[in-house]
Structure formats: structure tokens, C-alpha cells
Amino acid sequence: MPSQKASSKADAVIRMPQRQRGRERVAALLKAGEEIFAEKGFDAATMTEIAARAKASIGSLYQFFPTKELLADALHTANGEALAEMLEALGRKSNQLTPTELLESLFQDLSAFLVAHPSFVLLADRPAADKAQKTERRNRMRNQIATLLSQTNPPLSRTRADVMAVIVLHLMRVAAAVSGETDLPIRDAVLRDLRAMLVRQVNEPE
């Protein structure tokens, strides 16, 4: 029989506040979670540290996020929505850009996004993450990027755009890792080469 602890964990849900003060408190908790997860990793991060970083009581944290997994899920969902909005904004001008120009903008915007949301890749890869949700989010990002590339002037074929979308996301993972190496003397040169790799790839004949 399942234990009472496992059952209570499965039944735990996020409580989203209705009042502005409560929403501000949740925003502070998510920001603290972002910082602690990025610094410590998901497994090593503790709810006590997150509450302290947010200058909140541990009871307040558990009131809104009964488990660390639910906090991570909420944070990753919020960051995913922010990324989708960023891609939608780029899409509104994609038909005015060449594939090279779009990739330059995409690399710059994604780099800035990963700096602003340092736990995004880490939380996406955590073993506890729901596999179906991971697949859905990954496919949505690939589809958004491929759609952008198929709307450029001139447009890429959808087949080529799909291939480039996968390449973009994997190269951005590398770029995120390199960006995190603040003590790497050649960091900027490596990032420039990664950007150049994307440009060369998109200009390869189909």
C-alpha cells in the first residue's frame, strides 16, 4: 500500500493567491528559487534557503508551494511562458529579417533570457521533471523557432527550419554553460564562435 507521505505528496497542489500582496510574495519566492536552484542545483537546494533568500517564513513558502518539486515546476512553467512570449515578439518582425539576421537576433535574445533565468536549463533537465511536460515544452520551443525561420525573407523550407530549430536549442545549451564560466578568459570568443556556427549552418545549401 502507498505510504501516507507519498499520498500527501501526490495530493499537494500549488496555491495561487488572488490578492496583489500574495502575488508579490509568490513572485519573491519564485525569484529566490531561481537564484538558489542556479547556485546550488535542484537536489542540493533547500526550501529553508529559498525562504531565507526571499525574506519569508518557511511556513509562507510551504503555504504556496507544499514541495520543492512544485516550486520548481511553477518556476519552470513561468520561465517557459516568458520564453514563449519572447519568441512571439521576435515572430512579429521575422518576415522583415533574413535567416541570418533572425538567427543573430535569436542568439542574442536567448542568451539574454538564459542570463535572466539561470535555472531554466537546469530545471528542464532535472530527473524529477514530468517527462510528458518536458517533451511538450521542448516540442513547443522547437516549433516556435522553426516557424520563425520559415517566415524569414527569404524563408527556409519547413524541413530545413525544423532541423535548424533543434540545432539552435542544443547550441544554446552549450552557450548557457559557457556563459556560466565567468572565470573563462576566452568566454566571449567562444560565444562569438557559437554564434558564427549558427550563421554558417543556416547558410548551408539545403
C-alpha positions as CSV (number, residue, x, y, z in Angstrom):
1,M,0.0,0.0,0.0
2,P,1.3,3.5,-0.7
3,S,2.5,5.4,2.3
4,Q,0.6,8.3,3.8
5,K,3.7,10.5,3.0
6,A,3.7,9.5,-0.7
7,S,-0.1,10.1,-0.9
8,S,0.1,13.6,0.7
9,K,2.9,14.5,-1.7
10,A,0.9,13.3,-4.7
11,D,-2.1,15.4,-3.5
12,A,-0.1,18.5,-2.9
13,V,-1.0,21.4,-5.2
14,I,0.2,25.0,-5.7
15,R,-2.0,27.6,-4.1
16,M,-2.1,30.7,-6.3
17,P,-3.1,33.9,-4.4
18,Q,-5.8,36.2,-5.5
19,R,-4.6,39.4,-3.9
20,Q,-1.8,41.6,-5.1
21,R,0.2,41.3,-1.9
22,G,0.0,37.5,-2.2
23,R,1.1,37.6,-5.9
24,E,4.0,39.8,-4.9
25,R,5.0,37.3,-2.3
26,V,4.8,34.4,-4.7
27,A,7.0,36.4,-7.2
28,A,9.6,36.9,-4.5
29,L,9.6,33.2,-3.7
30,L,10.0,32.2,-7.3
31,K,12.8,34.7,-7.7
32,A,14.6,33.3,-4.7
33,G,14.0,29.8,-6.0
34,E,15.5,30.8,-9.3
35,E,18.7,32.1,-7.6
36,I,19.1,29.1,-5.2
37,F,18.5,26.5,-7.8
38,A,21.0,28.2,-10.1
39,E,23.6,28.4,-7.3
40,K,23.1,25.0,-5.6
41,G,21.4,22.8,-8.2
42,F,17.9,21.3,-7.7
43,D,18.9,18.4,-5.4
44,A,21.1,20.5,-3.1
45,A,18.8,23.4,-2.8
46,T,16.6,23.5,0.3
47,M,13.3,25.1,1.0
48,T,14.8,26.8,4.1
49,E,17.4,28.5,1.9
50,I,14.8,29.6,-0.6
51,A,12.5,31.1,2.2
52,A,15.5,32.9,3.7
53,R,16.6,34.4,0.4
54,A,13.0,35.6,-0.2
55,K,13.0,37.0,3.4
56,A,9.9,34.9,4.0
57,S,8.9,32.4,6.7
58,I,9.2,28.7,5.8
59,G,5.5,28.4,6.6
60,S,4.7,31.1,4.0
61,L,6.8,29.2,1.4
62,Y,5.0,25.9,2.1
63,Q,1.7,27.7,2.1
64,F,2.1,28.5,-1.6
65,F,4.4,25.6,-2.6
66,P,4.0,22.5,-0.5
67,T,7.0,20.7,-2.1
68,K,10.3,21.7,-3.7
69,E,9.1,19.9,-6.8
70,L,6.0,22.0,-7.1
71,L,8.1,25.2,-6.7
72,A,10.4,24.0,-9.4
73,D,7.5,23.2,-11.7
74,A,5.9,26.6,-11.1
75,L,9.2,28.4,-11.8
76,H,9.9,26.4,-14.9
77,T,6.4,27.0,-16.2
78,A,6.7,30.7,-15.6
79,N,10.1,30.8,-17.3
80,G,8.7,28.8,-20.2
81,E,5.9,31.3,-20.7
82,A,8.4,34.2,-20.7
83,L,10.4,32.4,-23.3
84,A,7.3,31.8,-25.5
85,E,6.5,35.5,-25.2
86,M,10.0,36.4,-26.3
87,L,9.8,34.2,-29.3
88,E,6.3,35.6,-30.2
89,A,7.8,39.1,-30.1
90,L,10.6,38.1,-32.4
91,G,8.0,36.4,-34.7
92,R,6.2,39.8,-35.2
93,K,9.2,41.0,-37.2
94,S,10.6,37.7,-38.6
95,N,9.2,38.5,-42.1
96,Q,11.4,41.6,-42.2
97,L,14.6,39.6,-41.5
98,T,16.9,37.3,-43.4
99,P,17.5,33.9,-41.9
100,T,21.0,35.1,-40.8
101,E,19.5,38.3,-39.2
102,L,16.9,36.3,-37.4
103,L,19.4,33.8,-36.0
104,E,21.6,36.7,-34.8
105,S,18.6,38.2,-33.0
106,L,17.6,34.8,-31.7
107,F,21.0,34.1,-30.3
108,Q,21.2,37.4,-28.6
109,D,17.7,37.2,-27.2
110,L,18.1,33.6,-26.0
111,S,21.5,34.5,-24.4
112,A,19.9,37.3,-22.5
113,F,17.0,35.1,-21.5
114,L,19.3,32.4,-20.1
115,V,21.2,35.1,-18.1
116,A,17.9,36.4,-16.7
117,H,16.6,32.9,-16.0
118,P,19.7,30.9,-14.9
119,S,17.8,27.9,-13.7
120,F,15.9,27.3,-16.9
121,V,18.1,24.6,-18.4
122,L,18.9,23.0,-15.0
123,L,15.2,22.6,-14.2
124,A,14.3,21.3,-17.6
125,D,16.9,18.5,-17.2
126,R,16.1,17.5,-13.6
127,P,15.2,13.8,-13.3
128,A,12.1,14.6,-11.3
129,A,10.5,16.7,-14.1
130,D,7.4,15.2,-15.7
131,K,8.5,13.6,-18.9
132,A,5.4,14.4,-20.8
133,Q,5.6,18.0,-19.8
134,K,9.3,18.1,-20.8
135,T,8.5,16.7,-24.2
136,E,5.6,19.1,-24.7
137,R,7.7,22.1,-23.8
138,R,10.7,21.0,-25.9
139,N,8.5,20.4,-28.9
140,R,6.7,23.8,-28.4
141,M,10.0,25.6,-28.4
142,R,11.3,23.8,-31.5
143,N,8.1,24.5,-33.3
144,Q,8.2,28.2,-32.4
145,I,11.8,28.5,-33.6
146,A,11.1,26.6,-36.8
147,T,8.1,28.8,-37.5
148,L,10.2,31.9,-37.1
149,L,12.8,30.5,-39.6
150,S,10.1,29.6,-42.1
151,Q,8.8,33.2,-42.0
152,T,12.0,35.0,-42.8
153,N,12.8,36.8,-46.1
154,P,13.7,34.6,-47.9
155,P,12.1,31.8,-45.9
156,L,13.7,28.5,-45.0
157,S,11.8,25.4,-46.1
158,R,9.9,23.9,-43.2
159,T,12.1,20.8,-43.3
160,R,15.3,22.9,-43.0
161,A,13.7,25.1,-40.4
162,D,12.9,22.1,-38.2
163,V,16.5,20.9,-38.4
164,M,17.8,24.4,-37.5
165,A,15.4,24.6,-34.6
166,V,17.0,21.5,-33.0
167,I,20.5,22.8,-33.7
168,V,19.6,26.2,-32.2
169,L,18.3,24.8,-28.9
170,H,21.3,22.4,-28.4
171,L,23.8,25.2,-29.2
172,M,22.1,27.4,-26.7
173,R,22.6,24.8,-24.0
174,V,26.3,25.0,-24.8
175,A,26.2,28.8,-24.8
176,A,24.4,28.7,-21.4
177,A,27.1,26.5,-20.0
178,V,29.9,28.7,-21.4
179,S,28.2,31.9,-20.1
180,G,28.2,30.4,-16.7
181,E,32.0,30.1,-16.7
182,T,32.7,33.6,-15.6
183,D,36.4,32.9,-15.0
184,L,37.0,31.6,-18.5
185,P,39.3,34.1,-20.2
186,I,38.1,33.2,-23.7
187,R,34.4,33.0,-22.9
188,D,33.4,35.9,-25.2
189,A,35.4,34.4,-28.1
190,V,33.7,31.0,-27.6
191,L,30.3,32.6,-27.6
192,R,31.2,34.5,-30.8
193,D,32.2,31.3,-32.5
194,L,29.0,29.6,-31.4
195,R,27.0,32.4,-33.0
196,A,29.1,32.1,-36.2
197,M,28.4,28.4,-36.3
198,L,24.7,29.1,-36.3
199,V,25.1,31.6,-39.2
200,R,27.2,29.2,-41.2
201,Q,24.8,26.4,-40.7
202,V,21.7,28.3,-41.8
203,N,23.6,29.3,-45.0
204,E,24.4,25.8,-45.9
205,P,22.6,24.7,-49.1
206,E,19.5,22.5,-48.4
